[in-house]
Amino acid sequence: MLDKNTLFAVSLFPYLGFLWFMTRTKETPRLALIGFYALLVFVAITIPAGIYAKVGLREELANVDWLHGSAEAFLTLSNILVVLGFRQAVIQYRAAATVKGDRPPAPISQSD
């Protein structure tokens, strides 16, 4: 069985393939694409933070709140960019559909 570090490293290759395809697809919202790339910043920050926690502080990264929280902030930022990018694309799609005279799709209703 793979240990967590090996699995983490191997999982980077499918994600890079995903980024390659998303970049080539011109329909991908630019802000969402930036968010997907920002996830690489999260990875690039988490790895040295984990090493510092282990070597410098003799703790797991998850046990050093200030360091773990700082690294996770980049994950939050990338998620926000992805959501805002796709939200903007939906708004633009609905506006274009309204201009063309098409009926825009109904918003998804939320159940209580």
C-alpha positions as CSV (number, residue, x, y, z in Angstrom):
1,M,0.0,0.0,0.0
2,L,1.2,3.5,-0.8
3,D,2.0,5.8,2.0
4,K,0.4,9.2,2.1
5,N,3.4,11.1,0.9
6,T,3.8,8.9,-2.2
7,L,0.1,9.1,-3.0
8,F,0.2,12.9,-2.6
9,A,3.2,13.1,-5.1
10,V,1.6,10.7,-7.6
11,S,-1.7,12.6,-7.5
12,L,0.0,15.7,-8.9
13,F,0.3,14.1,-12.3
14,P,-3.4,13.7,-13.0
15,Y,-4.0,17.2,-11.7
16,L,-1.4,18.6,-14.1
17,G,-3.2,16.7,-16.9
18,F,-6.5,18.2,-15.8
19,L,-4.9,21.7,-15.8
20,W,-3.6,21.1,-19.3
21,F,-7.0,20.1,-20.7
22,M,-8.8,23.0,-18.8
23,T,-6.3,25.5,-20.2
24,R,-6.8,24.2,-23.8
25,T,-10.6,24.4,-23.4
26,K,-11.4,28.0,-24.3
27,E,-14.8,27.7,-22.5
28,T,-13.1,27.4,-19.1
29,P,-13.8,30.7,-17.2
30,R,-10.5,32.6,-16.7
31,L,-11.0,33.3,-13.0
32,A,-11.9,29.6,-12.4
33,L,-8.7,28.6,-14.2
34,I,-6.7,30.9,-12.1
35,G,-8.3,29.3,-9.0
36,F,-7.3,25.8,-10.3
37,Y,-3.7,27.0,-10.8
38,A,-3.7,28.7,-7.4
39,L,-4.2,25.2,-5.9
40,L,-0.6,24.5,-7.1
41,V,0.4,27.5,-4.9
42,F,-1.3,25.7,-2.0
43,V,0.7,22.5,-2.7
44,A,3.9,24.5,-3.1
45,I,3.4,26.1,0.3
46,T,2.1,23.1,2.1
47,I,5.1,20.9,1.3
48,P,7.8,23.2,2.9
49,A,5.4,24.0,5.7
50,G,5.0,20.3,6.5
51,I,8.8,19.8,6.3
52,Y,9.4,22.8,8.7
53,A,6.7,21.5,11.1
54,K,8.4,18.0,11.1
55,V,12.0,19.0,11.2
56,G,11.9,22.4,12.9
57,L,9.1,21.9,15.4
58,R,9.0,18.1,15.6
59,E,5.3,18.0,15.0
60,E,2.9,17.1,12.2
61,L,1.7,20.1,10.2
62,A,-1.9,19.5,11.3
63,N,-0.8,20.0,14.9
64,V,0.8,23.5,14.3
65,D,-2.3,25.7,14.0
66,W,-0.7,28.9,12.9
67,L,1.3,27.1,10.2
68,H,-1.4,24.8,9.1
69,G,-4.0,27.6,9.0
70,S,-1.6,29.8,6.9
71,A,-1.2,27.0,4.4
72,E,-4.9,26.2,4.3
73,A,-5.6,29.9,3.5
74,F,-4.2,29.3,0.0
75,L,-6.6,26.4,-0.4
76,T,-9.5,28.6,0.6
77,L,-8.4,31.3,-1.8
78,S,-8.2,28.9,-4.7
79,N,-11.7,27.6,-3.9
80,I,-13.1,31.1,-3.8
81,L,-11.6,31.9,-7.2
82,V,-13.0,28.7,-8.8
83,V,-16.5,29.4,-7.4
84,L,-16.4,33.1,-8.5
85,G,-15.2,32.1,-11.9
86,F,-18.0,29.7,-12.6
87,R,-20.5,32.0,-11.0
88,Q,-19.4,34.8,-13.4
89,A,-19.7,32.3,-16.3
90,V,-23.3,31.4,-15.3
91,I,-24.3,35.0,-15.0
92,Q,-22.8,35.8,-18.5
93,Y,-24.5,32.7,-20.0
94,R,-27.9,33.8,-18.6
95,A,-27.4,37.4,-19.8
96,A,-26.5,36.2,-23.3
97,A,-29.5,33.9,-23.4
98,T,-31.8,36.7,-22.4
99,V,-30.4,39.0,-25.1
100,K,-30.9,36.3,-27.7
101,G,-34.4,35.9,-26.6
102,D,-33.9,32.5,-25.2
103,R,-35.4,31.6,-21.9
104,P,-32.5,31.3,-19.4
105,P,-32.5,28.1,-17.3
106,A,-34.5,28.4,-14.1
107,P,-32.4,28.8,-11.0
108,I,-31.9,25.7,-8.9
109,S,-34.4,25.8,-6.0
110,Q,-33.2,25.1,-2.5
111,S,-35.2,22.8,-0.3
112,D,-35.7,23.7,3.3
